[in-house]
């Protein structure tokens, strides 16, 4: 940790302030590179690299107070849900192996999660000032969550997402009450019982695959399937498992592409009840290519479902999902560089269709799931760990991880001389000195397998990278006039000046990094950084209805709100902020978070016999072996 980034003292409960480092207005010039970005053989680019002109007429809300985070002029928050008076330990609070539904097969019994009410009265008053501050901040996140949920219910109940400015709902994720499902694990975590009951009712009455048309297989899996399986793991309600099985069955045709990679989009109500038939196609923006994150971030959910609801179909879905990882692994062994894999792969044969390699979009959560699959299976599936270690060592040895002259550490984007070129060396690549906000997942992934380093020196190197990347993620907020990060930061010019572009989309990855770093180190700086981000979000993003809205441009002291409230703000951003101030054993050992922050039980049964992913084969081609249709 850089001494220059440490506050003089932990902020006291009686006087909490938000620290926002206001950056000077920066130019948006981009350093030229020698190799163009190619997708499907054609030059391409990224609209997010531009930076819109700030709207200086935007309304600025006053700083929220410690216990009442709704800004001035906003409808008051709904009454806080009364917390249970008992303080039962949460599942994961030091409990041993399961003796419940699946003895020895899940880390805790399914349905054993319990909300842990905070101390109150004389017990709370006797706490040290720092702990009282943490309790107050945790309460503030909980109250904000209840307020935002209430805004969704009032304006968009039954729809996927709320339009926070214009009002009403939108079914932009296929019509699966996505916000209700995505929010559920957060509502359960925070003991918001009435809100969780309302979410259950929406799922019971509105979530039916018979009424759902075309969806993104990836988004549906991480948000909806993951949310349902997570809720089942937490509280054991059979409704959630029943809906999860129906949804997975409707998604089964996704695994019919010739390459063994899943189709990006499928029409759910075209699938027969046995999972046959169906209608799937390529991604609208990438032709006949699949995106790396989309094919490599569906495994945790389908593995968990195969264990929770064993059947020939769920077993084949798990096998198919892990087969997609085998396809990517063959690409990584031939056309990867610096631990990274080309971000677009052919749906026909699995071969790379781009010369872009990145830890950010559209690749990020593929890398995340390598290490998390290893954790999910009880840390026994060696192939997943080996693939993750190859990534981590590769970004260090291949200079993907780069520290600028001014001390900013980034995971750079790599451009190769041609899509699919094999046997790459440093002479075959060039670097774009930029990093997405999405890449802020990386510190948590490092920490998940930190103790597998070869020796103390390598462990220290890994920890240093996690620490420095987290500092860069924090600086994306601290150097922004709004206190909130844009989509991307880059180093411009010979002096490698800091440039940030894009809007603030309520994203969780930086707070996710703070969460993992705090749990690994107990350093209070990560709680301070979380509070800074949360209060900036409340100040600039809260709407008159009590919802929160994305910002069109983050790099502005008076940012303009956008008419978007992504469901992941409740699933991820508020959940990680809450957990930073929660006791570290809550959803700790025995749980693993999917990329939508849905907690899934660690399940050693998944890793029995070494798991399904075989050791690396001797072949070099990326094409998958033929697969029987599901």
Secondary structure, DSSP 4 states (H G I P E B T S, - for coil): --GGGS-SSPPPTTS-----PPPPP--------SS--EETTEE---GGGS-PPP-TT---PPPPPSS--SPTTSPPPPPPPPPPSS-PPPTTSS--S--STTTTTSSS-TT-----PPP-HHHHHTS-HHHHHHHHHHHHHHHHHHHHHHHHHHHHTTSSEE-TTT-SEE-TTSSS-HHHHHHHHHHHHTT-HHHHHHHHHHHHHH--GGG--EEEHHHIIIIIIHHHHHHHHHH--HHHHHHHHHHHHHHGGGGGSTTSSPPSEEEEEEE-TTS-EEEEE-BTTTBTEEEHHHHSSSHHHHHHHHHHT--HHHHHHHHHHHHHHHHHHHHHHHH-BTTB-BSEEETTT--B-BSEE-SSTTTHHHHHHHHHHHHHTTS--HHHHHHHHHHHHHHHHTT-EEE-TTS-EEE-EEEESSTT--S--GGGEEEE-EEEGGGGGHHHHHHHTGGGSSSHHHHHHHHHHHHHHHHHHHHHHHTSTTSS--SEEEEETTTTEEEEES-B----HHHHHHHHHHHHH--THHHHHHHHHHHHHHHHHB-TTS-B--BS-SS-TTPPB-S-B-THIIIIIHHHHHHHTS-TTTT-TTEEE-TT--EEE--GGGGGGG-SSPPPPS----PPPP----
